[in-house]
Amino acid sequence: MLDPEELYDLDPDVPELDRPVLLCGLDGFVDAGGIGGLIHDQVIDHLEHVPVATFDVDQLLDYRSRRPTMTYV
């Protein structure tokens, strides 16, 4: 098992956060109408935001589950 602290890097310029909020958007084939992308655009365009960490996506994402469906005819 990986050390959880090796999964991310904290940004050195992050100000002290008194009431931080973490938003996590997950997408997939059940994302009706692409709402995840629409919410992302609204947050980025209209709310103050500061990145606080960068994650090692290769350690967190199971690429095997993202393979396209194969149909035999």
C-alpha positions as CSV (number, residue, x, y, z in Angstrom):
1,M,0.0,0.0,0.0
2,L,1.2,3.5,-0.9
3,D,2.0,6.1,1.7
4,P,-1.0,8.6,1.5
5,E,1.4,11.5,1.7
6,E,3.1,10.5,-1.5
7,L,-0.2,11.0,-3.4
8,Y,-0.1,14.8,-3.3
9,D,2.1,17.9,-3.2
10,L,0.9,20.9,-1.2
11,D,1.3,24.3,-2.9
12,P,3.9,26.3,-0.9
13,D,2.0,29.6,-1.5
14,V,-1.3,28.5,0.1
15,P,-2.6,31.2,2.5
16,E,-3.9,30.1,5.9
17,L,-7.4,28.6,5.4
18,D,-10.0,29.3,8.1
19,R,-13.0,27.6,6.4
20,P,-11.7,25.7,3.4
21,V,-14.1,23.9,1.1
22,L,-13.1,21.0,-1.1
23,L,-15.1,20.4,-4.3
24,C,-14.5,17.1,-6.1
25,G,-16.1,16.5,-9.5
26,L,-16.2,13.0,-10.8
27,D,-17.3,12.2,-14.3
28,G,-18.4,9.2,-16.2
29,F,-21.0,7.7,-18.5
30,V,-23.8,8.6,-16.1
31,D,-23.1,12.3,-16.1
32,A,-26.5,13.5,-17.4
33,G,-26.2,16.4,-19.7
34,G,-22.5,17.0,-18.9
35,I,-23.5,18.7,-15.6
36,G,-20.1,18.1,-14.1
37,G,-18.4,20.3,-16.8
38,L,-21.1,23.0,-16.4
39,I,-20.6,23.2,-12.7
40,H,-16.8,23.3,-13.1
41,D,-17.1,26.2,-15.5
42,Q,-19.4,28.1,-13.2
43,V,-17.1,27.7,-10.1
44,I,-13.9,28.6,-12.0
45,D,-15.5,31.6,-13.8
46,H,-17.5,33.1,-10.8
47,L,-16.0,32.1,-7.5
48,E,-12.7,32.9,-5.9
49,H,-10.6,29.8,-5.8
50,V,-7.0,28.8,-4.8
51,P,-5.5,25.4,-5.6
52,V,-4.0,24.0,-2.4
53,A,-2.6,20.6,-3.7
54,T,-1.7,18.7,-6.8
55,F,-2.5,15.0,-6.8
56,D,-0.6,12.2,-8.6
57,V,-3.5,11.1,-10.8
58,D,-1.6,8.0,-12.1
59,Q,-1.7,6.6,-8.5
60,L,-5.4,7.4,-8.0
61,L,-7.0,6.5,-11.3
62,D,-7.6,2.9,-12.4
63,Y,-7.1,3.3,-16.2
64,R,-8.4,-0.3,-16.8
65,S,-11.9,0.9,-15.8
66,R,-11.8,3.6,-18.5
67,R,-11.3,1.2,-21.4
68,P,-14.0,1.5,-24.1
69,T,-16.7,-1.1,-24.4
70,M,-16.0,-3.8,-26.9
71,T,-18.9,-5.3,-28.9
72,Y,-18.5,-8.6,-30.9
73,V,-20.6,-9.0,-34.0
